Amino acid sequence: MAERRRKFWGWGYEDQGPNAEQKQRMAERMAKRFGLPELQILPTPTEADLNLRAPRIKPPDALASIFTASAWERAGHSYGRSFRDIVRAFRRDFSNPFDLVAFPRDEAELIRVLEWCGGQRIAVSPYGGGSSVTGGVEPPSQGDYRGSVSIDLTRLDKVLEVDRVSRAARIQGGVLGPALEDQLRPHGYTLRHFPQSFEFSSLGGWIATRSGGHFATLYTHIDDFVESIRVVTPAGIIESRRLPGSGAGPSPDRMFIGSEGTLGIITEAWMRLQDRPKFRAGASINFPDFATGAKAVRAISQAGLYPANCRLLDPGEAANAGANDGEAAVLVLAFESADHPLEPWISRALECCADFGGQVPAEAGKTSTDSAATHEGAAGAWRQAFLNAPYLRDTVVAMGMVSETFETAITWDRFDDFNWRIMQTAQEAVNRVCGKGTVTVRFTHAYPDGPAPYYTILAPGKRGSELEQWDEIKQVISGELISLGGTITHHHSVGRDHRPWYDRQRPDGFALALKAAKKALDPHAILNPGVLIDP
């Protein structure tokens, strides 16, 4: 059988995504939506289109078996899956590919690869699952490096140990989301961390980028599940102690959670698990507008109810997802538990919605043991749109559209003004740069002290200038996010794309401490140069 391969230029496997007929229908709808002439869909790149420069380096003979210089692997590892990455791939622009890709089979081989790279002044970028949307996995474009290597931990993909008493597991960093859940399922456990990139992202990548999961409250980030980690750095192995909690100084785990491959490569972690849910309850509630729905979300998040899903979509988002006709904002609400029925929790949440004018369905509030119970109606439409979104991005690029998202977080006391100003700034920027376009917003996560708004822009692009248009819009909106006191990223990571605004967000003293840690752990400055800090 032929090997099923990932696209080197976009999201998913080569046999996945819209077919030609579906792409054409999408193009027709997009043209009608924006009043455009017929949109031409560019052909997808093929391996025959690749004309990569020859590798500048050669691995040592003793390690040659774990390296590859194949054009397909080098191209596929040189970009993440952001709008910017896919546009460059469609342009057949692979002018700065990795020279080699390494697939170490164990820690010993990884250590030897890092030793060779350090001694030869070769840049190293951990790949994770390759799902970065912030320029976090590509080779450095500057610096006096002799070459660059992408390190792929795909072969370190096992659940090594399960502690049933403490409900935790020791897991290798290279395991992708589906394989991880498949290994935990026979034990009756789940990690319960489901980012949108779940299918093609790894445990080590989640930890390194402080990944945010699907669940909207309580355990929102991977931080909440890390019990201890093991990291291979150029200066040696660092392994933190397994503890349910500790007050012994700054946390060694926190030093590496969010380090984005700049300090070391995460090879193992003890992760806190959860029993697989048995009870579910959900509802979709319409609100007259987004601001009113936000008040209900604040009430729910401050009531200590901790719903699994608490996604508020503005009318534009709701229409795009097929959750309603775009005449109202909609709150997709869901609860789940492995231990108990959920009527008291969802009933109280629905009361909060009704208090702010939410239209609560008559049948809402019942607990079900059917796993599909919360996948119907508006909630099901939103869920399907959420899962399909990465596959559609490729087609949007092929049409010549400009698309980008901005995810942030802000406290409730500043949210109303913040949201109004971001929406205004974004719409003005889109209109000026692209002539027209849409800006929508939804909440991805909600905390007692504030929400995580997620803004999406979609606009007609000018063929050949999409990246310049994207960059101009991104500069304006990102600058406004920081000026208004938000974070440049709530869960997508910093990478290279967010560096200018991350540098403004972090305290100067912390930047000095981070540079000192970099110098101590990566003395040759080979790990992910340009991400978080400069070498």
URCOR-V248804 format. One record per pair of residues at least 12 apart in sequence whose ideal C-beta (glycine too) atoms are under 7 Angstrom apart, sorted by the first residue. I is the first residue (numbers start at 0). J is the second residue. D is the distance in whole Angstrom. If there is no record, write none. Layout:
I;J;D / I;J;D
This chain:
5;75;6 / 7;71;6 / 7;74;4 / 7;75;4 / 8;43;7 / 8;44;4 / 8;85;7 / 8;88;4 / 8;89;7 / 9;80;7 / 9;85;5 / 9;88;7 / 9;393;4 / 10;80;5 / 10;389;4 / 10;390;6 / 10;392;6 / 10;393;6 / 11;390;6 / 15;390;6 / 16;390;5 / 16;393;6 / 17;394;5 / 22;40;5 / 22;394;5 / 25;394;6 / 26;38;4 / 26;40;6 / 26;398;5 / 29;398;6 / 29;400;7 / 33;435;6 / 33;459;5 / 35;459;6 / 38;398;5 / 38;399;7 / 40;397;5 / 40;398;6 / 41;89;6 / 41;397;5 / 43;397;7 / 44;88;6 / 44;89;6 / 44;91;6 / 46;70;7 / 46;71;5 / 48;91;5 / 49;70;5 / 49;74;5 / 49;93;6 / 51;70;5 / 51;73;6 / 51;74;7 / 51;93;6 / 51;96;5 / 52;96;7 / 54;68;5 / 54;98;4 / 54;99;6 / 55;98;5 / 55;145;6 / 55;146;4 / 56;98;5 / 56;99;7 / 56;119;7 / 56;121;6 / 56;145;6 / 56;146;4 / 58;99;6 / 59;115;6 / 62;108;7 / 62;111;6 / 62;112;6 / 62;115;7 / 65;101;6 / 65;102;5 / 65;103;6 / 65;104;7 / 65;108;6 / 66;99;5 / 66;100;7 / 66;101;5 / 67;100;5 / 68;99;6 / 72;100;5 / 73;96;5 / 73;97;5 / 73;100;6 / 74;93;5 / 74;96;6 / 75;129;7 / 76;97;5 / 76;100;5 / 76;126;6 / 76;129;7 / 76;149;4 / 76;151;7 / 77;93;6 / 77;96;5 / 77;97;5 / 77;137;6 / 77;138;6 / 78;137;6 / 79;129;6 / 79;130;7 / 79;131;3 / 79;132;6 / 79;134;7 / 79;135;6 / 79;136;5 / 79;137;7 / 80;129;7 / 80;130;6 / 80;132;6 / 80;389;7 / 81;132;4 / 81;133;7 / 81;134;7 / 82;392;7 / 82;396;7 / 82;402;5 / 82;403;6 / 82;469;6 / 83;466;6 / 83;469;6 / 85;392;6 / 85;393;6 / 85;396;5 / 86;396;6 / 86;465;5 / 86;466;6 / 89;396;6 / 89;397;7 / 95;138;6 / 95;140;6 / 97;138;5 / 97;147;5 / 97;148;6 / 97;149;4 / 98;146;4 / 98;147;6 / 98;148;7 / 99;148;5 / 100;149;5 / 100;151;6 / 101;148;6 / 101;150;5 / 101;151;7 / 102;151;5 / 102;153;6 / 102;154;6 / 103;150;7 / 103;152;7 / 103;154;7 / 104;154;5 / 106;231;6 / 106;266;5 / 109;231;5 / 109;264;6 / 109;266;7 / 110;231;6 / 112;150;7 / 113;231;7 / 113;233;5 / 116;148;6 / 116;525;5 / 117;233;5 / 117;523;4 / 117;525;6 / 119;145;6 / 120;144;6 / 120;145;5 / 120;523;7 / 121;144;6 / 121;145;6 / 121;146;5 / 121;147;7 / 121;148;6 / 121;525;6 / 122;138;6 / 122;139;5 / 122;142;7 / 122;144;4 / 122;147;4 / 122;525;6 / 122;528;5 / 123;148;5 / 123;150;6 / 123;525;5 / 123;526;6 / 124;136;6 / 124;137;7 / 124;138;6 / 124;147;7 / 124;149;5 / 124;260;6 / 124;527;5 / 125;150;5 / 125;207;7 / 125;260;4 / 125;264;5 / 125;527;7 / 126;149;5 / 126;150;6 / 126;151;5 / 127;200;6 / 127;201;5 / 127;203;6 / 127;204;3 / 127;207;7 / 128;175;6 / 128;196;7 / 128;199;5 / 128;200;4 / 128;201;5 / 128;204;5 / 129;199;7 / 130;196;4 / 130;199;5 / 130;200;5 / 131;492;7 / 131;494;6 / 132;491;6 / 133;491;6 / 133;492;5 / 133;493;6 / 133;494;3 / 133;496;4 / 133;497;6 / 134;494;4 / 134;495;4 / 134;496;4 / 135;208;7 / 135;259;6 / 135;492;6 / 135;494;3 / 135;495;7 / 135;530;6 / 139;528;4 / 139;529;5 / 142;528;5 / 142;534;7 / 150;264;6 / 152;172;6 / 152;173;3 / 152;201;7 / 152;203;6 / 153;173;5 / 154;173;6 / 155;171;4 / 155;172;6 / 155;173;4 / 155;266;6 / 156;171;6 / 156;173;5 / 156;174;4 / 156;178;6 / 157;171;5 / 157;174;7 / 158;170;5 / 158;179;7 / 158;182;4 / 158;183;6 / 159;171;6 / 161;186;5 / 166;271;7 / 166;272;5 / 167;226;5 / 167;269;5 / 167;270;6 / 167;271;5 / 167;272;6 / 168;183;7 / 168;270;6 / 168;272;6 / 169;267;6 / 169;269;5 / 170;202;6 / 170;267;7 / 170;268;6 / 170;270;6 / 171;266;7 / 171;267;6 / 172;201;6 / 172;202;5 / 172;203;3 / 172;265;4 / 172;266;5 / 172;267;6 / 172;268;7 / 173;201;6 / 173;203;6 / 174;201;6 / 174;202;5 / 175;199;7 / 175;200;7 / 175;201;5 / 176;197;4 / 176;198;6 / 176;200;6 / 177;198;6 / 179;202;6 / 183;272;7 / 187;274;6 / 187;275;6 / 188;272;4 / 188;273;7 / 188;274;7 / 188;275;7 / 189;272;7 / 189;273;6 / 189;275;5 / 190;224;6 / 190;270;6 / 190;272;6 / 191;214;7 / 191;218;7 / 191;273;5 / 192;205;7 / 192;212;4 / 192;221;6 / 192;224;6 / 193;212;5 / 193;213;4 / 194;210;5 / 194;211;6 / 194;212;6 / 194;213;7 / 195;385;6 / 195;388;7 / 195;389;7 / 202;268;6 / 203;265;4 / 205;221;4 / 206;221;6 / 206;225;6 / 206;228;6 / 206;256;6 / 206;265;5 / 206;268;6 / 207;258;6 / 207;259;6 / 207;260;6 / 207;265;6 / 208;257;7 / 208;259;6 / 208;492;4 / 209;221;6 / 209;222;6 / 209;256;6 / 209;257;4 / 209;492;7 / 210;490;6 / 211;444;6 / 211;489;6 / 211;490;3 / 214;307;5 / 215;306;7 / 215;307;7 / 215;308;5 / 215;309;4 / 215;310;6 / 215;443;7 / 215;444;5 / 215;445;6 / 216;300;6 / 216;305;5 / 216;306;6 / 216;309;6 / 216;444;7 / 216;445;6 / 217;305;4 / 219;444;5 / 220;490;7 / 222;256;5 / 224;270;5 / 224;271;5 / 225;252;6 / 225;256;6 / 225;268;6 / 225;270;6 / 226;241;6 / 226;269;4 / 226;270;6 / 226;271;5 / 227;239;4 / 227;240;6 / 227;241;4 / 227;252;7 / 227;268;7 / 227;269;5 / 228;252;6 / 228;255;6 / 228;265;6 / 228;268;5 / 229;266;6 / 229;267;4 / 229;268;7 / 230;255;5 / 230;263;4 / 230;264;7 / 230;265;5 / 230;266;7 / 231;263;6 / 231;264;5 / 231;266;6 / 232;262;6 / 232;263;4 / 232;520;4 / 232;521;7 / 233;520;7 / 233;521;5 / 233;522;7 / 233;523;6 / 233;525;7 / 234;519;7 / 234;520;5 / 234;522;7 / 237;251;7 / 237;263;7 / 239;251;4 / 239;252;5 / 241;269;5 / 254;516;7 / 259;492;6 / 259;493;6 / 259;494;7 / 259;527;6 / 259;530;5 / 259;531;6 / 260;526;6 / 260;527;4 / 260;530;7 / 261;517;6 / 261;526;5 / 261;527;5 / 261;530;5 / 261;531;5 / 261;532;7 / 262;516;6 / 262;517;6 / 262;520;5 / 262;521;6 / 262;526;7 / 263;520;6 / 273;337;7 / 274;337;4 / 275;337;6 / 276;335;4 / 276;336;6 / 276;337;5 / 277;337;5 / 277;368;6 / 278;335;7 / 278;336;5 / 278;339;7 / 278;340;5 / 278;341;5 / 278;366;5 / 278;368;6 / 279;333;7 / 279;335;5 / 279;367;5 / 279;370;7 / 279;372;5 / 279;373;5 / 280;334;5 / 280;341;4 / 280;345;4 / 280;364;7 / 280;365;6 / 280;366;5 / 280;367;7 / 281;332;6 / 281;333;4 / 281;372;7 / 281;373;4 / 281;378;5 / 282;332;5 / 282;345;7 / 282;349;6 / 282;359;7 / 282;360;6 / 282;363;4 / 282;364;7 / 283;322;7 / 283;329;6 / 283;330;7 / 283;331;6 / 283;376;6 / 283;377;4 / 283;378;5 / 284;329;7 / 284;330;5 / 284;332;6 / 284;352;5 / 284;357;4 / 284;358;6 / 284;359;6 / 285;323;6 / 285;327;4 / 285;329;5 / 285;357;7 / 285;358;4 / 286;327;6 / 286;328;5 / 286;330;7 / 286;356;6 / 286;357;5 / 287;327;6 / 287;356;6 / 288;328;6 / 289;311;7 / 289;313;4 / 289;328;5 / 289;440;7 / 290;415;7 / 291;355;6 / 291;356;6 / 292;311;5 / 292;328;4 / 292;330;5 / 293;311;6 / 293;414;7 / 293;450;7 / 294;355;5 / 295;330;7 / 295;351;5 / 295;352;5 / 295;355;4 / 295;357;6 / 296;309;6 / 296;311;5 / 296;330;7 / 296;442;6 / 296;445;5 / 296;450;6 / 297;411;5 / 298;351;4 / 298;354;7 / 299;348;5 / 299;351;5 / 300;445;4 / 300;446;6 / 300;447;5 / 301;447;5 / 302;347;6 / 302;351;6 / 304;344;5 / 304;347;6 / 304;348;5 / 306;332;6 / 306;333;6 / 306;334;5 / 306;348;6 / 307;333;5 / 307;334;6 / 307;335;5 / 308;331;6 / 308;332;6 / 308;333;4 / 309;332;6 / 309;445;5 / 310;331;4 / 310;381;7 / 310;441;6 / 310;442;6 / 310;443;7 / 311;328;6 / 311;330;5 / 311;441;6 / 311;442;4 / 312;328;6 / 312;329;5 / 312;381;7 / 312;441;5 / 313;328;5 / 313;439;6 / 313;440;5 / 313;441;7 / 314;326;6 / 314;327;6 / 314;328;6 / 315;437;6 / 315;439;4 / 316;439;4 / 316;440;7 / 316;441;5 / 317;329;5 / 319;384;7 / 319;439;7 / 320;380;6 / 320;381;5 / 320;384;4 / 321;380;4 / 321;384;6 / 322;377;4 / 322;380;5 / 322;381;5 / 323;377;6 / 329;377;6 / 330;352;7 / 330;357;7 / 331;377;7 / 331;378;5 / 331;381;5 / 332;348;6 / 333;373;5 / 333;378;7 / 340;366;4 / 341;366;5 / 342;364;6 / 342;366;6 / 345;364;5 / 346;364;5 / 349;363;6 / 349;364;6 / 399;460;5 / 399;462;5 / 399;465;7 / 400;457;6 / 400;458;7 / 400;459;6 / 400;460;5 / 401;433;6 / 401;458;5 / 401;460;4 / 401;465;6 / 401;468;5 / 401;469;6 / 402;456;7 / 402;457;5 / 403;456;5 / 403;469;6 / 403;472;7 / 403;473;6 / 404;453;6 / 404;454;7 / 404;455;5 / 405;454;4 / 405;476;5 / 405;480;7 / 406;443;6 / 406;451;7 / 406;453;4 / 406;488;6 / 406;489;5 / 406;490;6 / 406;491;6 / 407;451;7 / 407;452;6 / 407;480;5 / 407;485;4 / 407;486;5 / 407;489;6 / 408;449;6 / 408;451;4 / 408;485;6 / 408;486;5 / 408;489;5 / 409;449;5 / 409;484;7 / 409;485;5 / 410;448;5 / 410;449;4 / 411;448;6 / 411;449;5 / 413;484;6 / 414;449;7 / 414;450;6 / 417;483;5 / 417;485;6 / 418;440;7 / 418;452;6 / 420;479;7 / 420;483;6 / 421;454;6 / 421;476;7 / 421;479;6 / 421;480;7 / 422;438;6 / 422;440;7 / 424;475;6 / 424;476;6 / 424;479;5 / 425;438;4 / 425;454;6 / 425;456;6 / 425;476;5 / 426;438;5 / 428;472;5 / 428;475;4 / 428;476;6 / 429;456;6 / 429;458;5 / 429;472;6 / 432;468;5 / 432;471;5 / 432;472;5 / 433;458;4 / 433;459;6 / 433;460;7 / 433;468;6 / 434;459;7 / 435;458;7 / 435;459;7 / 436;456;6 / 436;457;6 / 436;458;3 / 436;459;7 / 437;457;5 / 438;454;6 / 438;456;5 / 439;455;5 / 440;452;5 / 440;453;7 / 440;454;5 / 441;453;5 / 451;489;5 / 456;472;7 / 477;500;5 / 481;500;5 / 481;503;5 / 481;504;6 / 486;504;6 / 487;500;4 / 487;501;5 / 487;504;6 / 493;530;7 / 493;531;6 / 494;530;6 / 495;529;5 / 495;530;6 / 513;531;7 / 513;532;6 / 514;532;6 / 517;532;6
